[in-house]
Amino acid sequence: MKVGFTRFFCFMHDNLIKDIEDIIGDIAQYYGCYLVGIMFAPARRRDSGVILRAYVDAEGGVNISQLSDISKELGMILDVKDLIKFKYTLEVSSPGVNRVLLKFNDYEKYKGKRVKISLKNKINGRLNLIGEIVDLERSESDEGPCVKILDEIENKIRVINFFQIKKGNLLVV
């Protein structure tokens, strides 16, 4: 089975991600914001390492000054603590209008909203689904949690294993 970069990378660096989330959470809170989530993504150029993307938000929205301050402080702390032992580029941003959905709780929070989901493996020949989140199932079984989507193309409910989701975004526009 082919494993996507982000899921594989995160699996290999769970403790690192937790440590970074703790640091960013404290910094964001100081600036009146909260951490939405972080993700590592491959850089466009191979020799550029990876991109550490941190998404922060605030009630009523986050402003550029807050993002800049959080980025500067986070960059300094990561440099001093030397937590990341590989080449990376830091990006701190808001989740945007078409908000990225990173955690299962994000899908719970936006139940009833329209989303676009990119899958790791095809379902009926498709890698992308667009539709409304209609329900969620938390499961302790090997299959894990699932997101139920009303697929707009086929007008039917799709049950998607959360771990098969490559990327999710709200569709506001």
C-alpha positions, 0 to 999 in steps of 0.5 A: 500500500502506498502511504502519503508523505504527510501521514508517513512523516507524521507517523515517524515523528509523532513526538516531534509533532506533539512537542511543536504543537505544545510550543505553538499552542502556548505562543498562539494563546499569548497572542489571542489565537489558538492552534488549528494544527500543523503539518509537514509537507514536501518542499517543491524543490528536493534539496529544500527539505520539508515545509512545516505549516502551522495554522492558527486562528482567533475568534473573529479571525487572525490578523497579519500582525498576529501571524508575523509575531507568532512566526518570529517567536516560534522560529526563535524557539525552534532554533534555540531548542533545536527540536527539528534535526532536518532541513525545513521552512516554517510557514505560519498562516490562517486556515483561510476561507476554505479552511484546511481540516487536519484532525478528526475533531475538525470534521466534527466541528464542521458537521453539516458543512460542505467539504472537498476531500482528497483520498489516498486511494480511489473510490469508484475511480475517484480520488476527490469527493465533494459533499456535506459532512452528514455524520461521524463515527468514532471507532476503537476498532482497527478500521478507525474513525469514519466520516460520512459524506453526502457525495454531490456527484453520485448523490449518495452517502459515502463512509470514508475512513479518516485515515484514508483522507489525504486532505480535507477543506471546507468549501465556502465559495 
